[in-house]
Amino acid sequence: MKAKMKMLQKVRAYVDFKRGTGCKFERESQTLTTFAKYADRHYPGKPLTIWLAQKWVETKKNVKPLTKLGLYCSLRGFARYLKLDDSQVELIPKNIFVSWFRRMIPHVYSDAEIHLIMSTEPNTRRTPFEKLSHRTIIGLLVSTGMRIGEALALQIGDVDLQSGIITVRQFKKMPMRLIPTSLSVLDKLAKYAEERNAQHETSAKAAFFVNSKGKAISYASFKGTWNKIVTAAGLVEKKSIPRIHDFRHTFACNHLLRAYKEGRDIDDAIYMLSVYLGHTVIDGTYWYLSATPEILEECIKRTEKKLFNSKRGEQS
């Protein structure tokens, strides 16, 4: 009788399969390995079931609910893979712990806050060029709603300074997309590129944003400078540091609020925003309709107006 494979062996086979399809699968591999070791130690020979997944997640006592949800969902693909050869394996539902998921209330930066951030010098020994790099990155995030990871990953060849089109390469599970920029943004990028080229050797595949040594700016380095900027600007409250990602939320909320005020078709506006931001699921874009009281109020006003006009039409 053929001995059953240990869960760790199954994980290794699954990881090899995923990497064979071109996936890096680094973080997922670590998470699944942790699960497999737990399963082999406490429930050897047992198939992957919803119950076993819950037992594993429940061992994570000091993590946030959203992190628990991520751990649970990391098993979904693995379960589908195992199900092909083992009927006892249970498929993991996508929304079984939907109550764990709570979106953070976005902070929509005001024009005054953005001006303050852009004009504040961090209390650091950064060179003038590095300060220019960080200021230009922040300006790009404000103007385009790009993710910070996307901005830092830009290569010189991705930024067409003639047409004003930025190419965002495939990022995580996000597809490649093109981002048109305004003339004012293009002008800032061109001036930055001129300063960068005067100090460092460049090539199409070199990083667009670099530090004083001509190396790509890491997220850790940028985050450290960001923390110093918002602290110096007086925007830190109760040990809570404003998020970089909220520039993306600000861009999206302002776009939808402007669409409402201009009387545009909101579904069209959401679709265009979804494509521009690189959302893989449009549901995430519709969430912005309830992200701020201002947008929700405009949404209610338009709905009430449609209902009122509809009733008038029935009466006539």
Stockholm file with secondary structure:
# STOCKHOLM 1.0

chainA/1-316         MKAKMKMLQKVRAYVDFKRGTGCKFERESQTLTTFAKYADRHYPGKPLTIWLAQKWVETKKNVKPLTKLGLYCSLRGFARYLKLDDSQVELIPKNIFVSWFRRMIPHVYSDAEIHLIMSTEPNTRRTPFEKLSHRTIIGLLVSTGMRIGEALALQIGDVDLQSGIITVRQFKKMPMRLIPTSLSVLDKLAKYAEERNAQHETSAKAAFFVNSKGKAISYASFKGTWNKIVTAAGLVEKKSIPRIHDFRHTFACNHLLRAYKEGRDIDDAIYMLSVYLGHTVIDGTYWYLSATPEILEECIKRTEKKLFNSKRGEQS
#=GR chainA/1-316 SS CCCCCCHHHHHHHHHHHHHHTTCCCHHHHHHHHHHHHHHHHHSTTCCCCHHHHHHHHHTCTTSCHHHHHHHHHTTHHHHHHHHTTCTTCCCCCTTTTGGGCCCCCCCCCCHHHHHHHHHCCCSSCCCHHHHHHHHHHHHHHHHHCCCHHHHHTCBGGGEETTTTEEEECCBTTBCCEEEECCHHHHHHHHHHHHHHHHHSCCCTTSBSSBCTTSCBCCHHHHHHHHHHHHHHTTCCBTTBCCCTTHHHHHHHHHHHHHHHHTTCCHHHHHHHHHHHHTCSSTHHHHGGGGTSHHHHHHHHHHHHHHHHHHHHHHHC
#=GC SS_cons         CCCCCCHHHHHHHHHHHHHHTTCCCHHHHHHHHHHHHHHHHHSTTCCCCHHHHHHHHHTCTTSCHHHHHHHHHTTHHHHHHHHTTCTTCCCCCTTTTGGGCCCCCCCCCCHHHHHHHHHCCCSSCCCHHHHHHHHHHHHHHHHHCCCHHHHHTCBGGGEETTTTEEEECCBTTBCCEEEECCHHHHHHHHHHHHHHHHHSCCCTTSBSSBCTTSCBCCHHHHHHHHHHHHHHTTCCBTTBCCCTTHHHHHHHHHHHHHHHHTTCCHHHHHHHHHHHHTCSSTHHHHGGGGTSHHHHHHHHHHHHHHHHHHHHHHHC
//
